[in-house]
């Protein structure tokens, strides 16, 4: 999702959740971002929140299962700040973006075999 559309969706969520004058003031930066790209809140509706939806942040165990690695490996790399992660107090968590970055950083291009002559 491109940035202007994401801002518009965020504004719609903000208005929907907060509503009223005080809520609208809190949403003002996002609403102005929508106006800059020509979108008005109310032109679209957000889908209902699904209780079975993916969590916002994953525990090391959940992230390890998704990545196919050991949770201890994730903890060790996070403690060394070698991979992106989030600390909520002392609790280690991983966002979907963190997991995608970890995957992308580990990608390797295939090696070319030398061509044999003869």
Secondary structure by P-SEA (a helix, b strand, c coil): ccaaaaaaaaaaaaaaacccaaaaaaaaaaaaaaaaaccccccccccccccccccccccaaaaaaaacccaaaaaaaaaaccbbbbbcccbbbbcaaaaaaaaaaacccccccccccc
